[in-house]
Amino acid sequence: MSEELLTTARRLARASAGKPRQADLRRSVSTAYYALFHALARDAADLLVGTDAARPEWVRVYRALDHGQARTACRIVRSGDGTLAPVAATFLALQDARHDADYDPVVRLDRSGALRLCDRAAEALADLRQASRPDRRTFAVALLFRERR
């Protein structure tokens, strides 16, 4: 689904030949974020439960990804030098952009900015796929579970 969402985000950014509509650009930015969000959810479910999406526990893990907890985890991962630090940094940038696009009534977006965010999301998806399985599993656990002290 992530690749399809990314394709949709790019299509929305290019929806009009002339001046793009703000509604299209806003949806483009939001959709680019969700492309990465759903990739992280799927990866976590696949790594922690297995790849059988029909299993109820797979769906439960997939749906467990929380925007706030993911933000907290990505702040920590971004500050390190691990292979997934760029993915975490992109997640945070896309989440901030999505919040602006979805909730700030005065923000003005432009086509080139929306397409740059789509490119960043695509790079993050590629980085996620190329990371080692143990690194991805550690990241998935950090995304899903808050640390208790």
C-alpha positions as CSV (number, residue, x, y, z in Angstrom):
1,M,0.0,0.0,0.0
2,S,2.9,2.4,0.7
3,E,4.0,2.6,-2.9
4,E,0.4,3.2,-4.0
5,L,0.0,6.0,-1.5
6,L,3.3,7.5,-2.7
7,T,2.0,7.4,-6.3
8,T,-1.2,9.0,-5.2
9,A,0.7,11.7,-3.4
10,R,2.7,12.6,-6.5
11,R,-0.4,12.5,-8.6
12,L,-2.1,15.0,-6.3
13,A,0.9,17.3,-6.3
14,R,0.8,17.3,-10.2
15,A,-3.0,17.3,-10.4
16,S,-3.4,20.6,-12.3
17,A,-1.3,21.8,-15.2
18,G,-1.4,25.4,-14.0
19,K,-1.3,26.7,-10.5
20,P,-1.9,23.7,-8.1
21,R,-4.9,23.8,-5.8
22,Q,-4.0,24.0,-2.1
23,A,-6.4,21.1,-1.4
24,D,-4.5,18.9,-3.8
25,L,-1.1,19.9,-2.3
26,R,-2.4,19.4,1.3
27,R,-3.6,15.9,0.5
28,S,-0.3,15.2,-1.3
29,V,1.7,16.0,1.8
30,S,-0.6,14.1,4.1
31,T,-0.5,11.1,1.8
32,A,3.3,11.1,1.6
33,Y,3.4,10.9,5.4
34,Y,0.9,8.0,5.4
35,A,3.0,6.1,2.8
36,L,5.8,6.0,5.3
37,F,3.5,5.5,8.3
38,H,1.9,2.4,6.8
39,A,5.3,1.0,5.7
40,L,6.4,1.2,9.3
41,A,3.2,-0.4,10.5
42,R,3.5,-3.3,8.0
43,D,7.2,-3.8,8.7
44,A,6.5,-4.0,12.4
45,A,3.7,-6.5,12.0
46,D,5.7,-8.6,9.6
47,L,8.8,-8.7,11.8
48,L,7.0,-9.3,15.1
49,V,4.2,-11.6,14.0
50,G,5.0,-12.9,10.5
51,T,3.8,-12.0,7.1
52,D,0.3,-13.5,7.3
53,A,-1.9,-10.4,7.2
54,A,-5.0,-12.5,7.7
55,R,-4.0,-13.4,11.3
56,P,-5.8,-11.2,13.9
57,E,-2.5,-10.6,15.8
58,W,-0.9,-9.3,12.7
59,V,-3.7,-6.7,12.3
60,R,-3.4,-5.9,16.0
61,V,0.3,-5.1,15.7
62,Y,-0.2,-3.2,12.5
63,R,-2.9,-1.1,14.1
64,A,-0.8,-0.5,17.2
65,L,1.5,2.0,15.6
66,D,0.6,5.3,17.3
67,H,1.6,8.7,15.9
68,G,2.7,10.1,19.2
69,Q,4.8,7.1,20.3
70,A,6.3,6.9,16.8
71,R,7.3,10.5,17.1
72,T,8.9,9.9,20.5
73,A,10.8,6.9,19.2
74,C,11.9,8.7,16.0
75,R,13.4,11.6,18.0
76,I,15.6,9.1,19.8
77,V,16.5,7.1,16.7
78,R,17.2,10.2,14.7
79,S,19.7,11.4,17.3
80,G,21.8,8.2,16.9
81,D,24.0,7.1,14.1
82,G,22.2,3.9,13.2
83,T,21.1,2.9,9.8
84,L,17.5,3.9,10.4
85,A,18.3,7.5,11.7
86,P,17.5,8.9,8.2
87,V,14.2,7.1,8.2
88,A,13.4,8.5,11.6
89,A,14.3,12.0,10.6
90,T,12.2,11.8,7.5
91,F,9.2,10.5,9.5
92,L,9.5,13.5,11.8
93,A,9.7,15.9,8.9
94,L,6.8,14.4,7.1
95,Q,4.7,14.3,10.3
96,D,5.4,18.0,10.9
97,A,4.5,18.8,7.3
98,R,1.3,16.7,7.6
99,H,0.2,18.5,10.7
100,D,0.7,21.9,8.9
101,A,-1.1,20.6,5.8
102,D,-4.0,19.1,7.7
103,Y,-4.5,21.6,10.5
104,D,-3.0,25.0,9.7
105,P,-5.6,27.0,7.7
106,V,-3.1,29.7,6.7
107,V,-0.2,27.6,5.5
108,R,0.5,27.9,1.8
109,L,2.1,24.9,0.0
110,D,3.8,24.8,-3.4
111,R,4.1,22.0,-5.8
112,S,7.9,21.7,-5.6
113,G,7.8,21.4,-1.8
114,A,5.1,18.7,-2.0
115,L,7.1,16.8,-4.5
116,R,10.3,17.1,-2.4
117,L,8.4,15.5,0.5
118,C,7.3,12.7,-1.8
119,D,10.9,12.2,-2.8
120,R,12.0,12.1,0.9
121,A,9.3,9.5,1.6
122,A,10.5,7.4,-1.3
123,E,14.1,7.6,0.0
124,A,12.9,6.6,3.5
125,L,11.0,3.6,2.1
126,A,14.1,2.5,0.3
127,D,16.3,3.0,3.4
128,L,13.8,0.9,5.4
129,R,13.9,-1.9,2.9
130,Q,17.7,-1.9,2.8
131,A,18.2,-1.9,6.6
132,S,19.0,-5.2,8.3
133,R,16.3,-7.3,9.8
134,P,17.6,-6.9,13.4
135,D,17.8,-3.1,13.0
136,R,14.3,-3.0,11.6
137,R,13.0,-5.2,14.5
138,T,14.7,-3.0,17.1
139,F,13.1,0.1,15.4
140,A,9.7,-1.6,15.3
141,V,9.8,-2.3,19.0
142,A,10.8,1.3,19.7
143,L,8.0,2.6,17.5
144,L,5.3,0.4,19.2
145,F,6.3,0.3,22.9
146,R,7.2,3.2,25.2
147,E,10.1,2.6,27.5
148,R,9.2,2.3,31.2
149,R,11.6,3.2,34.0
